[in-house]
Structure formats: C-alpha cells, structure tokens
C-alpha cells in the first residue's frame, strides 16, 4: 500500500462542535475541506455556521484578518459522508464518542475513500486498536485527539494503533505542526494521557465535595487560581522539579496518612529522592533541567505568570461563574 505523502484534499466526517473546529483549522491553513454528516442539509447548515463563527472570531482578533473568507473559500459541504471522503488524502473522523457508531462510520469511510487515504479518528478514550478492527488498511489509521475548542487549544495527542505505519505517524505529526498545533505521541491505552489525568483530577474533586470539604465553586476557584494557573504554562513534571521532589515526597506521605493508599508515594518519586535527585535544586529530577538554565527558567516562569495574571485581570470573571 502506498501511503500518501502530500495532501490536496481533506475531509472531516462529523460537523459538530469538535469536527467543525477541526474543519476550520484545516481550511484556515489552506487545505480544501469537504465536510460530511448525516445528510447534505445538516452539513450545509454547519458550513454556514462555521464561516459565520470564523467571522466573529476574526472580529474579536482571535483569528487573523481574512480568516472567514479563507475558510469560506476552502470549506464545502458534501451531500453525504461518502461524497465527502471520495477524493480525500486525509480524513478526520469526529463523530460522537460512541464505539459502535465510530466503528460503523470508519467502515463506511474505508469503503468510500481512496485506499491510500490517511484516516485519523478523534476519540477521547476509545482504544485505537479496537477501532482499527473496522478499518481496511489499518497501517494508515491512527488516533488524532484534538482538544476542545479545536481552533484554540494547541495540544493534539497522536496515538498509533498496533499496525500504524511509522511513516503515517510522521506524516500526521508534520501535518499537525503545520496547522500550528503541538502534537504529542502517546501509547494506545484507554484515555491516553490527557483524559487519564483530567478524569483523575475530576474524580478527586467530586470526592472532596462528597466529603464536605469544599463546594464545587470553591474547588474551581482553588484549581483555576493555583496549580491550574501554573499548568497553563508548565506540565506536572516541570512544576514538580521546580518545587523540589523532596517537598513532593513529604507531601505525599502526609496525604497518605490522611487518605490512604490512593496517595501512596509513587515508587519512581521515592526512588528519585532516595538517590538524591531533587529536581531543579541539583539539576537531577524527572526533567533533568540543567542547573545552568535555572536562573533563565525561573525568570521565564515569573514573567509568564505575571503576564498571565494581567490577561486574567483584563478578561475578568467568566460569565455565569
């Protein structure tokens, strides 16, 4: 099978909030996009909505000048799913998160699309290997998990299935970078990385409410104004290295005494501290930050947090919250 190495036409199957955002990004970056959904009328309504929405984003300065015109020029509504994918080099499947529905749609895509079209499924948690059972030519298939809202969230998870060709993974990674996204290759496990972390936080938040420790509004205020604020700029391992792994280990031991096994010190953290690897304090941690970069990193951190604080002040409180 000859996998394509260039793109002239793309298709997005599923014109809802997620698929529509993916279509906007592809069209804005100059790709011809055919949008497909349950029928032509539904798809045409979605196309009109997406162009109008792009105009609103442009007026707010969230998309560049001319964005709505570019998207309108490059985005077309197909009369059917099959018409949308018939000549596509790259297909983004973005139907609702239901494994049976996705399997059925992927089977239809494979029947109608060119045999060498690359197919990316936008799934939040369904294993790619499971969905690959519905794909003809699974070497051209992978997970491409965009985050909502797709035009503005930079991160995209790339999840190869058991048969995904390395060249396909490289190809889609280059495509995502060309779209201004920050792709991360992750293993094919349920929930991948983003949702395993997100749902772990959500579960603990619900537990705190059940315990009577804080209300949902109080928890949201704490998260968005403390560690969640930092997570806008740094991941958990960078934050941990900057804080000190010994501090983290000590905090885990306190939490374990209070809440039991779910807060047991992670083995890798305990091992790192036992070996004297404390993070930025001595340059050896999970990220192994060079001590020579310490001053520049901390200056970047402080400046970034300061600017984010200013942005938050300019934006004000979120309506309704």
TACOR-V857231 format. One record per residue. RES is the residue in one letter. PHI is phi as a letter, one per 40 degrees, with the letter a starting at -180 (NA if undefined). PSI is psi in whole degrees, -180 to 180 (none if undefined). OMEGA is omega as a letter, one per 20 degrees, with the letter a starting at -180 (none if undefined). Layout:
BEGIN
RES & PHI & PSI & OMEGA
RES & PHI & PSI & OMEGA
END
This chain:
BEGIN
X & NA & 132 & a
X & c & 101 & r
X & c & 140 & a
X & c & 153 & r
X & b & 3 & r
X & b & 162 & a
X & b & 131 & r
X & b & -34 & a
X & b & 137 & r
X & b & 163 & r
X & b & 144 & r
X & b & 121 & a
X & b & 114 & a
X & h & 110 & a
X & b & 19 & r
X & c & -160 & a
X & d & -43 & a
X & c & -53 & a
X & c & -37 & r
X & c & -41 & r
X & c & -40 & r
X & c & -43 & r
X & c & -41 & r
X & d & -44 & a
X & c & -46 & r
X & c & -46 & a
X & c & -39 & a
X & c & -31 & a
X & c & 18 & r
X & g & 3 & r
X & c & 140 & r
X & c & 127 & a
X & b & 125 & r
X & b & 124 & a
X & c & 132 & a
X & b & 145 & r
X & a & -157 & a
X & c & -32 & r
X & a & 170 & a
X & c & -36 & a
X & c & -45 & r
X & d & -44 & a
X & c & -40 & r
X & c & -39 & r
X & c & -40 & r
X & c & -42 & r
X & d & -46 & r
X & c & -44 & r
X & c & -43 & a
X & c & -37 & r
X & c & -44 & r
X & c & -42 & r
X & c & -41 & r
X & c & -37 & r
X & c & -40 & r
X & c & -43 & r
X & c & -41 & r
X & c & -44 & a
X & c & -31 & r
X & c & -2 & a
X & g & 13 & a
X & c & -19 & r
X & b & 155 & a
X & c & 161 & r
X & d & 136 & a
X & g & 2 & a
X & c & -46 & a
X & c & -41 & r
X & c & -43 & r
X & c & -45 & a
X & c & -42 & r
X & c & -40 & a
X & c & -36 & a
X & c & -11 & a
X & b & 126 & r
X & b & 150 & r
X & c & 127 & r
X & c & 155 & a
X & c & -17 & a
X & a & 167 & r
X & d & -45 & a
X & c & -41 & r
X & c & -38 & a
X & c & -40 & a
X & c & -3 & a
X & d & -34 & a
X & b & 19 & a
X & c & 139 & r
X & c & -31 & r
X & b & 130 & a
X & b & 126 & r
X & b & 114 & r
X & c & 125 & a
X & a & 46 & r
X & c & 168 & a
X & d & 157 & a
X & c & 73 & r
X & b & 120 & a
X & c & -39 & r
X & c & -43 & r
X & c & -46 & a
X & c & -41 & r
X & c & -44 & a
X & c & -43 & a
X & c & -41 & r
X & c & -37 & r
X & c & -43 & r
X & c & -40 & r
X & c & -45 & a
X & c & -32 & r
X & c & -35 & a
X & c & -26 & a
X & c & 160 & r
X & d & 150 & a
X & c & -19 & a
X & b & 9 & r
X & c & 136 & r
X & c & 136 & a
X & b & 123 & r
X & b & 125 & r
X & c & 132 & r
X & c & 91 & r
X & b & 145 & a
X & c & -27 & a
X & a & -16 & a
X & c & 128 & a
X & d & 137 & a
X & c & -37 & r
X & d & -35 & r
X & c & -47 & a
X & c & -29 & a
X & c & -21 & r
X & c & -18 & a
X & c & 5 & a
X & b & 131 & r
X & c & 122 & a
X & g & 59 & a
X & c & -13 & r
X & c & -19 & a
X & c & 9 & a
X & b & 141 & r
X & a & 169 & r
X & c & 134 & r
X & b & 92 & a
X & c & 99 & r
X & c & 158 & r
X & b & 152 & a
X & c & 129 & j
X & c & 132 & a
X & d & -37 & a
X & c & -20 & a
X & b & -24 & r
X & c & 122 & a
X & c & -27 & a
X & c & 140 & r
X & b & 127 & r
X & c & 132 & r
X & b & 122 & a
X & b & 103 & r
X & c & 145 & r
X & c & -178 & a
X & c & -22 & a
X & b & 3 & a
X & c & 129 & r
X & c & 136 & r
X & d & -37 & a
X & c & -32 & r
X & c & -42 & r
X & c & -44 & r
X & c & -42 & a
X & c & -47 & a
X & c & -34 & r
X & c & -43 & r
X & c & -39 & r
X & c & -47 & a
X & c & -42 & r
X & c & -38 & r
X & c & -23 & r
X & c & 4 & a
X & g & 14 & a
X & c & 165 & r
X & b & 93 & a
X & c & 148 & r
X & b & 126 & r
X & c & 127 & a
X & b & 162 & a
X & c & 158 & a
X & c & 84 & r
X & b & 152 & a
X & d & 129 & a
X & g & -14 & r
X & f & -129 & r
X & b & -53 & a
X & d & -48 & a
X & c & -26 & r
X & c & -44 & r
X & c & -44 & a
X & c & -43 & a
X & c & -26 & r
X & c & -44 & r
X & c & -45 & a
X & c & -41 & r
X & c & -45 & r
X & c & -36 & r
X & c & -44 & r
X & c & -38 & r
X & c & -40 & r
X & c & -39 & r
X & c & -46 & r
X & c & -33 & r
X & c & -13 & a
X & g & 15 & a
X & c & -37 & a
X & a & 160 & r
X & c & 164 & r
X & d & -42 & r
X & c & -40 & r
X & c & -40 & r
X & c & -45 & r
X & d & -40 & r
X & c & -42 & r
X & c & -50 & a
X & c & -49 & a
X & c & -19 & a
X & b & 5 & r
X & b & -106 & a
X & c & -29 & r
X & c & -35 & r
X & c & -44 & r
X & c & -35 & a
X & c & -14 & r
X & c & -19 & a
X & b & -26 & a
X & b & 149 & r
X & c & 172 & a
X & c & -33 & a
X & c & -39 & r
X & c & -42 & r
X & c & -43 & r
X & c & -42 & r
X & c & -39 & r
X & c & -35 & a
X & c & -34 & a
X & h & 121 & a
X & c & -27 & r
X & c & -36 & r
X & c & -43 & r
X & c & -44 & a
X & c & -44 & r
X & c & -41 & r
X & c & -40 & r
X & d & -40 & a
X & c & -37 & r
X & c & -45 & a
X & c & -37 & r
X & c & -40 & r
X & c & -36 & a
X & c & -38 & a
X & b & -3 & r
X & g & -153 & a
X & c & -31 & a
X & c & -13 & r
X & b & 25 & r
X & d & 142 & r
X & d & 124 & r
X & d & 139 & a
X & d & -42 & a
X & c & -34 & r
X & c & -45 & r
X & c & -41 & r
X & c & -42 & a
X & c & -45 & a
X & c & -41 & r
X & c & -30 & r
X & c & 2 & r
X & g & 15 & r
X & c & 101 & a
X & b & 5 & a
X & g & -141 & a
X & c & -22 & r
X & d & -37 & r
X & b & 11 & r
X & g & 4 & r
X & b & 115 & r
X & a & -154 & r
X & c & -30 & a
X & b & -9 & r
X & f & 54 & a
X & c & 129 & r
X & c & 126 & r
X & d & -27 & r
X & c & -20 & r
X & c & 1 & a
X & d & -52 & a
X & c & -42 & a
X & c & -39 & r
X & c & -46 & a
X & c & -35 & r
X & c & -41 & r
X & c & -47 & a
X & d & -50 & a
X & c & -42 & r
X & c & -40 & a
X & c & -43 & r
X & c & -38 & r
X & c & -44 & r
X & c & -36 & r
X & c & -37 & r
X & c & -42 & r
X & c & -43 & r
X & c & -43 & r
X & c & -42 & r
X & c & -39 & r
X & c & -40 & a
X & c & -33 & a
X & g & -170 & a
X & c & 146 & r
X & c & 133 & a
X & d & 134 & r
X & g & -7 & a
X & b & none & none
END
